[in-house]
Amino acid sequence: MTMQLPNIAKLKNYISINDLFALTIAIMLVGHTALFFVPDNLWLRIADRIFIPVLLISIGYNIGHKIGWSIYIGAALIMAGQIFVTYGPPINILAIFIALKFFLDPFVKLISRNKILFWGVNFVMAFVSPFVNLLFEYGTLAIIMATAGWINRNRDEVKTVTTILEYYIFSYFSFLWFTWIVFGFSSLQMLCIALGVGLVMYLLLDYKTLILNSLKRKPKDVIEKICTFMARKSLEIYVFHVLFYMLIVYIATHNLS
């Protein structure tokens, strides 16, 4: 009797983008708990690194959607916390997200006029991303991953310089390079991340199917309703829990001083 491996391709028929967002937010809560309170335990950070592409690629895919004032307020509050409480990069991912809303579309169209220019700019961004991360959260990696999402939705506009699969592979290795340099994971930890990110990006490659699965599915039980809520309120959950953890750090620091 032989054991058959699960058909990974069939996962796309059952997983929706809401599922991935809900899972990403839930895992992020655990990862950020480790970041704030047990930062030396890198094993607890592996899962949230694996699912970060869900957020970054979605930024580019949904770049045309309008954004509300809540993201501006959240970006400002977290920026203040990073400067005065946790001393992280002064420009957080929400601020990058806002900037990409205005910058990404003309940027990709500009560099797509020439294949050498396109890949030259992208390889430079990939190389410097860990170092730019000191000022901008995720550095130029955020631009690369968001570009992957943008190309996924607008692939005909860049067909002379790249394909969606080719750029996803480039984004995958750019992400691994950034993660290895910035976080200092061991070889075994990086192997786990590489396998996990590969699966996540494989699912995101067919982003339209994930969206259609979300639209077709009507939440019936409690778990499905919770997943839908977490996906739709992912921004609010992100801002709230980060600010809450920053507050705890602030109180603990001042009580100890």
Secondary structure, 3 states (H helix, E strand, C coil): CCCCCCCHHHHHHCCCHHHHHHHHHHHHHHHHHHHHHCCCCHHHHHHHHHHHHHHHHHHHHCCCCCCCHHHHHHHHHHHHHHHHHHCCCCECHHHHHHHHHHHHHHHHHHHCCCHHHHHHHHHHHHHHHHHHCCCECCCCHHHHHHHHHHHHHCHHHHCCCCCHHHHHHHHHHHHHHHHHHHHCCCHHHHHHHHHHHHHHHHHHCCHHHHHHHHHHCCCCCHHHHHHHHHHHCHHHHHHHHHHHHHHHHHHHHHHHC
